[in-house]
Amino acid sequence: MELTFDGTVIEWRGPAPFVFVRVPDEESEEIHAVANELTYGWGCIPVGVRVGGSEWTTALMPKDGAYLVPLRKAFREAEGIEVDDVVPVTLSLGG
């Protein structure tokens, strides 16, 4: 399954700052419908991610009924992405 959406880049403060794109509600519902088939534990879902010209694999993290897409620093820098930017994201569920 492939999903494409525009999402806002957010920062989640923890022991270290983490940067994510929150998957919108509609797409999160689609993911939730197949999550049991894809999760490898703790509700994390393996995905392939494409933002601009960058592609990588990671895992979606469940948060407050939606999912978060981790944005690694190297890819944020390569694409010139900052917190609060709205970016186009394509997810390929299952990695």
N, C-alpha and C positions, 0 to 999 in steps of 0.2 A: 504494500500500500504506500502510495506517495501522497504527501500533503504539502501544499504551498500556501503561505500566508505572510502578511506583514506583521511584525511584532516589535514592541518597544524594548530596548535594551535597558535592563535594570541591574542595580548592584545590590547584593545581599551581603551585609556586613556579618562577619563571623570572626573566627580566629585570624582569618585573612580575608580580604575582600574577594568575593566571587561575582562574576558577571554572567548574566543569563538573558535569554529572550523568553518571555512567558508565552506559551502556546495559547491562542485565543480559545474561548469556551467551546465554540462549535467544533473546532479541530480536536480539542481535548476530549470531548464526548466521543468522537470517532475513535480516538486512541483507546479510551477506556473500554469501548465495546470489544476490542481485541486484545486488551492488555494481558489477560490470563494466558493467552496462547504465546505471548512474546516475552513476558517478564522473566528475568533470571534471579529475582529475589528483591525484597524490599520495595516492590512496585516499580523498579527501574526498568526501562524499555530500551533495548539496543536500537540505535538509529544511525543512518548515514545522514550527514548534514551538508547542505550547500548554501553558502551565503556569498553572493557575488561570484568571484572566481575561485573561491576557496572551498575545498571539500575535506571532510574528516568524518571519523566515526566516534561516537560517544554513547552516552545513555541519558535518556530523559529522566528527570527526577520528579516524582509526584509532589505537589505542593498545593494545599488548599483547594482540592478538587480539579486542579489543572496540572499541567506539566511545565517544567523549566528545561530549556535547552542551554547547556553550558557553552559559553563562548571563550575559548582559550585565548590567552593574551597574544600569541603569535598570529592567530587568524584575525583578531581585532585590529592589530597593528597593520597587517597586510592589507586589510580592507578599509582602514581609516575609520573604524567604528568606535564611537564614544557612548558612554552612558546617556540615556534619554533619546538616542537616535532611533528611528523607525527603520527596520531593515527587512528586506524580503528573505524568507527562509523556505527552503525545500527540505522536507524530511522523508527519508526512505525507511519505513519501519522494518525492524528486524535486522538492521545493519546493512 
